[in-house]
Amino acid sequence: AGPSPIRGGRWHGLLRGHSNPFHATRGAGRQHPRSSARWRPALRWLIAAAAFGWAGAALAWSEHTYGTWQALAVMPAIRDAAPVKVESLDAFLAAEDTGLAALLARDEQWERTHVPTYPPRPAALAYEAGGPAATRRQRFLAALRINPNCELPLYLQLRPGMQPPAGQVVPWTEVTTLRHETTARDQSFVRLREGESVRVLGVIASASGEPDDGLDIGLWDDNGTPWGRRDGFGHQPFGDAALEFASQAPFHMGFYHEAWIVYEAASFLRRTYPEYRIHLYRSLAAFALANGHPYWGWRFAGWALHYEQDLTQPYHATVLPGVSVARMLWINTLDILGMHGAKERAIRFVSNRHLALENYQYHRMRNDYLQHDMDDPLLAALRDTSRDALQLRYTDNTPRQIVSLQAHAWADRTDAALVRDMPARYISDPDYVFEQTEPDIDMAAVMQQATPERQADLAHLLAELLQHFGTHTRVFIASLLPQSH
């Protein structure tokens, strides 16, 4: 990843009482010695209002499984791996009761030390070895602090157009707790039986979509759920706490590279936790693989991979793509003066563009699978290994210092490409509410009416972003493979 541009650079005279220009600096927690509290409430309202747009766009990439299939199909260690035996979660927990208790205790200490603003797990939720077998699964899910209503069935997701054999269908309602804003209803799932053999690639790919199926829903104490009041995460930092899908956003976004002034105004942006989820699930994956439970090892790996992939999406790594710090301040100056239109437009545009990008990606990739067009530039980009060797080996710092930084660096050019290539109705009309004005909108079909130049330009942009997705997917999975010496 190249260095992220400093968005907004310097600005002059926009803050009352500051005659000299400031230099906008990346990195949370850096404070300017001459910062004033006067501008904070207004800027905080802009960012908080934008967060309601993020809430409806908490998917970074729609259907991670579509991308993971391609990214790992060119990784021989996974593609050609010997099949693994399916194991129930209850069997895994029973076999590793003592080891899991120690592992989760160590991981909790790591989170408290290394994840900024991490809300410590309440002591009552610690996983204790030797507890009642009847409550073992419940206690394990509580220690992970995930939605206890997730059934976690044994299943594989099938490619679009494929149908599971009669009697082996898993209803989409069993896969996800969500009843709204989910693409699961459009997918096909096949039930697995304990003890049968299954390909590793299928396990990882299917699991890489699971965190969008309800694992992180309702975890905040203002979400109105019993587990939200128990889990100790506090109030939802942004998004509408009353909306089902919005509650997962702070676990799937990582705003690590904003200007200091943004964090000064909106400290809640520091409360994003993909690093926590990645480390927790990667620890479980490594433990399961090392102790003879490859099915759950690779399933946990898929869970961790999801959050890593989320951070490759520019709209999940940047607060307001296309809006410089100087522009944010100017919008707030106008808002303070009673001219609210600029703020409302900025919020609508960012939300619509985020959703338009995901919608286009989802429908185009789904159509590729249905038409068996594996040479489409988007799918080919996911299989492109040309830059894999340029990436450093995965470490605990990779999600923040490499993956999200790269996405942040691409944020403004992604926003500019959407403005340049997509019809203005969908991304630059403040009266248009994406996926509400037209609930069944298909941006892949819309773009077929655009000029060939615009179609090619947008496809090129998305191919670049999905190439990042593919590379970081393989780097992460490689970190769990036995290292050759």
C-alpha positions as CSV (number, residue, x, y, z in Angstrom):
1,A,0.0,0.0,0.0
2,G,1.2,3.4,-0.8
3,P,1.1,6.3,1.6
4,S,-2.3,7.7,2.2
5,P,-2.8,11.3,1.0
6,I,-3.5,13.8,3.7
7,R,-7.1,14.7,2.9
8,G,-7.7,18.4,3.2
9,G,-4.0,19.4,3.5
10,R,-4.1,22.8,5.1
11,W,-6.8,25.4,5.5
12,H,-6.9,29.0,6.3
13,G,-9.1,31.1,8.5
14,L,-12.0,28.7,8.7
15,L,-11.9,28.5,12.5
16,R,-12.5,31.6,14.4
17,G,-9.5,32.5,16.5
18,H,-7.0,30.6,14.3
19,S,-5.1,32.9,11.9
20,N,-2.4,30.5,10.9
21,P,-3.0,27.4,8.7
22,F,-3.1,24.0,10.3
23,H,-1.7,20.9,8.8
24,A,-4.1,18.0,8.8
25,T,-2.2,15.0,10.2
26,R,-3.3,11.3,9.9
27,G,-3.5,9.2,13.1
28,A,-5.9,9.1,15.9
29,G,-5.1,10.9,19.1
30,R,-2.9,13.7,17.7
31,Q,-4.1,17.0,18.9
32,H,-3.2,20.5,17.8
33,P,-2.1,22.7,20.7
34,R,-4.3,25.5,19.6
35,S,-7.4,23.5,19.0
36,S,-10.6,25.1,20.2
37,A,-13.8,23.4,21.5
38,R,-16.0,25.9,19.6
39,W,-16.0,24.0,16.3
40,R,-16.3,20.5,17.8
41,P,-20.1,20.2,18.3
42,A,-20.9,21.3,14.7
43,L,-18.3,19.0,13.1
44,R,-19.4,16.2,15.4
45,W,-23.0,16.6,14.1
46,L,-21.8,16.3,10.5
47,I,-19.9,13.1,11.2
48,A,-22.6,11.7,13.4
49,A,-25.3,12.4,10.8
50,A,-23.1,10.7,8.2
51,A,-23.0,7.7,10.5
52,F,-26.7,7.2,9.9
53,G,-25.8,6.7,6.3
54,W,-23.1,4.2,7.2
55,A,-25.6,2.3,9.2
56,G,-27.6,1.2,6.2
57,A,-24.4,0.4,4.4
58,A,-22.7,-1.8,6.9
59,L,-21.9,-4.4,4.3
60,A,-18.4,-3.6,3.0
61,W,-18.6,-6.1,0.1
62,S,-21.9,-7.8,-0.6
63,E,-21.5,-11.6,-0.4
64,H,-17.8,-12.0,0.7
65,T,-18.2,-15.6,-0.4
66,Y,-18.3,-14.6,-4.1
67,G,-14.8,-13.0,-3.7
68,T,-13.3,-15.6,-1.4
69,W,-14.0,-18.4,-3.9
70,Q,-12.0,-16.7,-6.5
71,A,-9.2,-15.4,-4.3
72,L,-8.4,-18.8,-2.9
73,A,-8.9,-20.8,-6.1
74,V,-5.4,-19.8,-7.1
75,M,-3.8,-20.7,-3.8
76,P,-2.6,-24.3,-4.2
77,A,-2.2,-24.9,-0.4
78,I,-6.0,-24.3,-0.1
79,R,-7.3,-25.3,-3.5
80,D,-5.6,-28.7,-3.4
81,A,-5.8,-29.3,0.4
82,A,-7.1,-32.7,1.5
83,P,-10.8,-32.6,2.5
84,V,-11.5,-32.2,6.2
85,K,-14.1,-33.9,8.3
86,V,-17.1,-31.9,9.4
87,E,-17.4,-31.6,13.1
88,S,-20.2,-30.1,15.2
89,L,-19.4,-27.1,17.4
90,D,-20.5,-29.1,20.4
91,A,-18.0,-31.8,19.7
92,F,-15.2,-29.3,19.2
93,L,-16.1,-27.5,22.5
94,A,-16.3,-30.8,24.5
95,A,-12.9,-32.0,23.2
96,E,-11.1,-28.7,23.9
97,D,-12.9,-27.3,27.0
98,T,-9.7,-26.7,29.1
99,G,-7.6,-25.4,26.2
100,L,-10.3,-23.0,25.0
101,A,-10.7,-21.5,28.5
102,A,-7.0,-20.7,28.6
103,L,-6.9,-19.4,25.0
104,L,-9.8,-17.0,25.5
105,A,-8.3,-15.7,28.7
106,R,-5.0,-15.0,26.9
107,D,-6.8,-13.4,24.0
108,E,-8.8,-11.1,26.3
109,Q,-5.6,-9.8,27.8
110,W,-4.2,-9.2,24.3
111,E,-7.3,-7.2,23.3
112,R,-7.1,-5.0,26.4
113,T,-3.4,-4.3,25.7
114,H,-3.5,-3.8,22.0
115,V,-6.9,-2.6,20.8
116,P,-7.5,1.1,21.6
117,T,-10.8,1.8,23.4
118,Y,-11.4,-1.9,23.7
119,P,-14.4,-2.5,26.1
120,P,-13.2,-5.3,28.5
121,R,-15.2,-8.4,28.5
122,P,-17.3,-8.6,31.8
123,A,-15.8,-11.2,34.2
124,A,-19.1,-13.0,34.3
125,L,-18.7,-13.9,30.6
126,A,-15.3,-15.5,30.9
127,Y,-15.3,-19.1,29.6
128,E,-14.8,-21.5,32.4
129,A,-13.6,-25.1,31.8
130,G,-15.5,-27.8,33.5
131,G,-18.8,-26.1,33.4
132,P,-22.1,-27.9,32.7
133,A,-22.1,-29.6,29.3
134,A,-25.7,-28.5,28.7
135,T,-24.6,-24.8,28.7
136,R,-21.2,-25.2,27.1
137,R,-22.2,-23.7,23.7
138,Q,-24.2,-20.9,25.3
139,R,-21.2,-20.0,27.5
140,F,-18.8,-20.1,24.6
141,L,-20.9,-17.8,22.5
142,A,-21.2,-15.4,25.5
143,A,-17.4,-15.4,25.9
144,L,-17.1,-14.4,22.2
145,R,-19.7,-11.8,22.7
146,I,-21.7,-12.6,19.6
147,N,-25.4,-12.8,19.0
148,P,-26.6,-15.9,20.8
149,N,-29.5,-16.4,18.4
150,C,-27.0,-17.4,15.6
151,E,-27.7,-21.1,15.0
152,L,-24.3,-21.8,13.3
153,P,-25.6,-24.8,11.3
154,L,-23.2,-27.1,9.4
155,Y,-23.5,-25.9,5.8
156,L,-21.8,-24.8,2.6
157,Q,-22.9,-21.9,0.4
158,L,-23.4,-22.9,-3.2
159,R,-22.5,-20.8,-6.2
160,P,-25.3,-18.9,-7.8
161,G,-27.4,-21.1,-10.1
162,M,-26.6,-24.3,-8.2
163,Q,-29.3,-26.1,-6.2
164,P,-28.7,-28.4,-3.2
165,P,-29.9,-32.0,-3.5
166,A,-33.4,-32.7,-2.2
167,G,-33.4,-33.1,1.6
168,Q,-30.1,-31.2,2.0
169,V,-31.4,-27.7,1.7
170,V,-30.6,-25.3,4.5
171,P,-33.3,-22.5,4.6
172,W,-31.7,-19.0,4.5
173,T,-33.6,-18.2,7.7
174,E,-31.5,-20.8,9.5
175,V,-28.2,-19.3,8.2
176,T,-28.9,-15.7,9.3
177,T,-30.8,-14.0,12.1
178,L,-31.5,-11.1,9.8
179,R,-34.9,-10.6,8.3
180,H,-34.2,-7.4,6.4
181,E,-31.3,-6.0,4.4
182,T,-29.7,-9.4,3.7
183,T,-28.7,-11.1,0.5
184,A,-28.9,-14.5,2.2
185,R,-32.4,-15.0,0.8
186,D,-31.0,-15.1,-2.7
187,Q,-28.4,-17.7,-2.0
188,S,-28.5,-21.5,-1.8
189,F,-27.1,-23.5,1.1
190,V,-26.5,-27.3,1.4
191,R,-26.5,-29.0,4.8
192,L,-23.4,-30.9,5.9
193,R,-23.5,-34.0,8.0
194,E,-21.0,-34.5,10.9
195,G,-18.2,-36.8,9.8
196,E,-18.5,-36.2,6.1
197,S,-15.6,-34.8,4.1
198,V,-15.6,-31.3,2.7
199,R,-13.2,-29.1,0.8
200,V,-11.2,-26.6,2.8
201,L,-11.9,-23.8,0.2
202,G,-15.6,-24.3,0.5
203,V,-15.4,-24.1,4.3
204,I,-13.4,-20.9,4.3
205,A,-15.5,-19.2,1.6
206,S,-18.8,-20.0,3.2
207,A,-17.6,-18.9,6.6
208,S,-16.2,-15.6,5.2
209,G,-19.8,-14.5,4.7
210,E,-21.1,-15.5,8.1
211,P,-20.3,-12.3,10.1
212,D,-22.8,-10.5,7.9
213,D,-25.5,-13.0,8.9
214,G,-26.0,-11.7,12.4
215,L,-23.0,-12.5,14.5
216,D,-22.5,-8.8,15.4
217,I,-26.2,-7.8,15.7
218,G,-27.7,-6.3,18.8
219,L,-24.5,-6.2,20.9
220,W,-24.8,-2.7,22.3
221,D,-26.6,-1.9,25.5
222,D,-29.0,0.5,23.7
223,N,-30.0,-2.1,21.1
224,G,-32.8,-3.5,23.3
225,T,-31.5,-7.1,23.5
226,P,-30.7,-9.1,26.6
227,W,-27.2,-9.9,25.3
228,G,-26.5,-6.2,24.4
229,R,-27.2,-5.3,28.0
230,R,-24.9,-8.1,29.2
231,D,-21.9,-7.9,26.8
232,G,-20.3,-4.7,28.1
233,F,-19.7,-2.9,24.8
234,G,-21.6,0.2,26.0
235,H,-23.7,2.4,23.8
236,Q,-23.6,2.0,20.0
237,P,-21.0,4.6,18.9
238,F,-22.6,5.6,15.6
239,G,-25.6,4.6,13.4
240,D,-29.2,4.2,14.5
241,A,-29.3,1.8,17.4
242,A,-33.0,1.0,16.6
243,L,-32.1,-0.4,13.2
244,E,-31.3,-4.1,13.1
245,F,-28.5,-4.2,10.7
246,A,-26.9,-0.9,11.8
247,S,-25.6,-2.3,15.0
248,Q,-22.9,-4.4,13.3
249,A,-21.2,-1.4,11.6
250,P,-18.7,-0.5,14.4
251,F,-17.3,-4.1,14.2
252,H,-16.9,-3.9,10.4
253,M,-15.4,-0.5,9.9
254,G,-12.0,0.9,10.9
255,F,-11.5,4.6,10.8
256,Y,-7.8,4.7,11.7
257,H,-6.3,7.3,9.4
258,E,-8.3,10.5,9.7
259,A,-7.0,14.0,10.4
260,W,-6.5,14.8,14.1
261,I,-9.3,17.4,13.9
262,V,-11.8,14.7,12.9
263,Y,-11.0,12.6,16.0
264,E,-11.1,15.8,18.1
265,A,-14.6,16.5,17.0
266,A,-15.9,12.9,16.9
267,S,-14.1,10.7,19.4
268,F,-16.6,8.0,18.8
269,L,-14.8,7.1,15.6
270,R,-12.1,5.5,17.7
271,R,-14.7,2.9,18.8
272,T,-14.4,0.6,15.8
273,Y,-13.4,-3.0,16.4
274,P,-12.5,-5.1,13.4
275,E,-9.0,-5.6,14.9
276,Y,-10.6,-7.2,17.9
277,R,-12.7,-9.6,15.8
278,I,-9.8,-10.5,13.5
279,H,-7.5,-11.4,16.4
280,L,-10.1,-13.3,18.4
281,Y,-11.2,-15.5,15.5
282,R,-7.7,-15.9,14.1
283,S,-6.6,-17.1,17.6
284,L,-9.4,-19.6,17.6
285,A,-8.5,-20.7,14.1
286,A,-4.9,-21.3,14.9
287,F,-5.8,-23.2,18.1
288,A,-8.3,-25.5,16.3
289,L,-5.9,-26.2,13.5
290,A,-3.1,-27.0,15.9
291,N,-5.3,-29.4,18.0
292,G,-6.7,-31.5,15.2
293,H,-10.0,-29.7,14.4
294,P,-9.4,-28.5,10.8
295,Y,-13.1,-27.9,10.1
296,W,-13.5,-25.4,12.9
297,G,-10.0,-24.1,12.3
298,W,-10.9,-23.1,8.7
299,R,-14.4,-21.9,9.7
300,F,-13.0,-19.6,12.3
301,A,-10.4,-18.4,9.8
302,G,-13.2,-17.5,7.4
303,W,-14.8,-15.5,10.2
304,A,-11.6,-13.5,10.8
305,L,-11.1,-13.1,7.1
306,H,-14.4,-11.3,6.7
307,Y,-13.3,-8.4,8.8
308,E,-9.9,-8.2,7.0
309,Q,-11.8,-8.1,3.7
310,D,-14.1,-5.4,5.1
311,L,-11.1,-3.1,5.6
312,T,-10.2,-3.3,1.9
313,Q,-13.4,-1.3,1.1
314,P,-12.6,2.5,1.0
315,Y,-16.0,3.5,2.5
316,H,-15.2,1.3,5.5
317,A,-11.8,2.9,6.1
318,T,-12.6,6.6,5.5
319,V,-15.3,8.7,7.2
320,L,-16.3,10.9,4.3
321,P,-14.6,9.9,1.0
322,G,-14.5,12.8,-1.4
323,V,-15.0,15.4,1.4
324,S,-11.7,17.0,2.5
325,V,-11.2,18.3,6.0
326,A,-11.3,21.8,4.7
327,R,-14.7,21.0,3.0
328,M,-16.0,19.5,6.2
329,L,-15.2,22.7,8.1
330,W,-16.7,24.9,5.4
331,I,-19.9,22.8,5.4
332,N,-20.1,23.3,9.2
333,T,-19.5,27.0,8.9
334,L,-22.5,27.2,6.6
335,D,-24.5,25.0,8.9
336,I,-23.7,27.2,11.9
337,L,-24.9,30.1,9.8
338,G,-28.2,28.4,9.2
339,M,-27.5,27.1,5.7
340,H,-28.0,23.4,6.1
341,G,-28.2,22.2,2.5
342,A,-24.5,21.5,2.1
343,K,-24.4,19.2,5.1
344,E,-27.5,17.3,4.0
345,R,-26.1,16.9,0.5
346,A,-22.7,15.6,1.7
347,I,-24.3,13.0,3.9
348,R,-26.7,11.8,1.2
349,F,-24.0,11.6,-1.4
350,V,-21.6,9.6,0.7
351,S,-24.3,7.1,1.7
352,N,-25.6,6.7,-1.8
353,R,-22.2,6.2,-3.3
354,H,-21.3,3.6,-0.7
355,L,-24.4,1.7,-1.4
356,A,-24.2,2.1,-5.2
357,L,-20.7,0.7,-5.3
358,E,-21.7,-2.4,-3.2
359,N,-24.9,-2.9,-5.3
360,Y,-22.9,-2.8,-8.6
361,Q,-20.3,-5.2,-7.2
362,Y,-22.9,-7.6,-6.0
363,H,-25.0,-7.8,-9.1
364,R,-22.1,-7.9,-11.5
365,M,-20.4,-10.7,-9.7
366,R,-23.6,-12.6,-9.2
367,N,-24.3,-12.3,-12.9
368,D,-20.8,-13.6,-13.7
369,Y,-21.4,-16.7,-11.7
370,L,-24.9,-17.3,-13.2
371,Q,-23.4,-16.9,-16.7
372,H,-20.2,-18.8,-15.9
373,D,-18.2,-15.8,-17.0
374,M,-15.1,-16.4,-15.0
375,D,-13.0,-14.1,-17.2
376,D,-14.9,-11.0,-16.2
377,P,-12.4,-8.4,-15.0
378,L,-13.8,-8.4,-11.5
379,L,-13.4,-12.1,-10.9
380,A,-10.0,-12.1,-12.7
381,A,-8.8,-9.4,-10.4
382,L,-9.6,-11.5,-7.4
383,R,-7.4,-14.2,-8.8
384,D,-4.5,-11.8,-9.7
385,T,-1.5,-12.9,-7.7
386,S,1.0,-10.4,-9.3
387,R,1.2,-8.2,-6.2
388,D,1.1,-10.9,-3.5
389,A,4.9,-11.1,-3.2
390,L,5.0,-7.4,-2.5
391,Q,3.0,-7.7,0.6
392,L,4.7,-8.3,4.0
393,R,3.8,-11.4,5.9
394,Y,0.7,-11.0,8.0
395,T,1.1,-9.6,11.6
396,D,-1.3,-8.3,14.2
397,N,-0.6,-4.8,12.8
398,T,-1.6,-5.7,9.2
399,P,-5.3,-4.8,9.4
400,R,-4.6,-1.2,10.7
401,Q,-1.2,-0.4,9.2
402,I,-1.5,-2.0,5.8
403,V,-5.0,-3.0,4.8
404,S,-7.1,-0.1,6.0
405,L,-4.3,2.4,5.1
406,Q,-4.4,1.2,1.5
407,A,-8.2,1.5,1.4
408,H,-8.0,4.9,2.9
409,A,-5.5,6.0,0.2
410,W,-8.0,4.9,-2.4
411,A,-11.1,6.6,-0.9
412,D,-11.1,9.9,-2.7
413,R,-10.3,8.4,-6.1
414,T,-13.0,5.8,-5.6
415,D,-15.5,8.5,-4.8
416,A,-14.3,10.5,-7.9
417,A,-14.7,7.5,-10.2
418,L,-18.3,6.9,-9.0
419,V,-19.1,10.6,-9.7
420,R,-17.4,10.4,-13.1
421,D,-18.9,7.1,-14.3
422,M,-22.3,6.5,-12.6
423,P,-25.4,8.4,-13.6
424,A,-25.8,11.4,-11.4
425,R,-29.3,10.4,-10.4
426,Y,-27.9,7.7,-8.2
427,I,-24.9,9.3,-6.6
428,S,-25.3,13.1,-6.9
429,D,-29.0,13.8,-6.3
430,P,-29.8,14.8,-2.7
431,D,-33.4,13.8,-3.2
432,Y,-32.6,10.2,-4.2
433,V,-32.3,7.7,-1.3
434,F,-30.4,4.7,-2.6
435,E,-32.3,1.3,-2.3
436,Q,-35.3,3.2,-0.9
437,T,-36.3,5.3,-3.8
438,E,-35.9,2.2,-6.0
439,P,-35.7,-0.9,-3.7
440,D,-34.9,-3.3,-6.4
441,I,-32.2,-1.2,-8.2
442,D,-29.5,-3.2,-10.0
443,M,-26.6,-0.9,-10.8
444,A,-24.9,-3.5,-12.9
445,A,-27.9,-3.4,-15.3
446,V,-28.0,0.4,-15.0
447,M,-24.3,0.7,-16.1
448,Q,-25.0,-1.4,-19.2
449,Q,-26.7,1.7,-20.5
450,A,-23.6,3.9,-19.9
451,T,-21.0,4.6,-22.6
452,P,-18.3,1.9,-23.1
453,E,-15.7,4.3,-21.7
454,R,-17.6,4.8,-18.4
455,Q,-18.3,1.1,-18.1
456,A,-14.6,0.3,-18.6
457,D,-13.5,3.0,-16.2
458,L,-15.8,1.8,-13.4
459,A,-14.8,-1.8,-14.0
460,H,-11.1,-0.9,-13.8
461,L,-11.6,0.9,-10.5
462,L,-13.5,-2.0,-9.0
463,A,-11.0,-4.5,-10.3
464,E,-8.2,-2.6,-8.5
465,L,-10.1,-2.7,-5.3
466,L,-10.9,-6.4,-5.6
467,Q,-7.3,-7.1,-6.4
468,H,-6.5,-5.7,-3.0
469,F,-9.3,-7.9,-1.6
470,G,-7.7,-11.0,-3.2
471,T,-4.2,-10.3,-2.2
472,H,-5.0,-9.6,1.5
473,T,-7.2,-12.7,1.6
474,R,-4.3,-14.9,0.5
475,V,-1.8,-13.2,2.8
476,F,-4.1,-13.7,5.8
477,I,-4.8,-17.4,5.0
478,A,-1.1,-18.0,4.4
479,S,-0.4,-16.9,7.9
480,L,-2.3,-19.9,9.2
481,L,-0.5,-22.5,7.1
482,P,2.5,-24.4,8.3
483,Q,5.5,-22.4,7.4
484,S,8.2,-24.1,5.3
485,H,11.8,-23.7,6.5
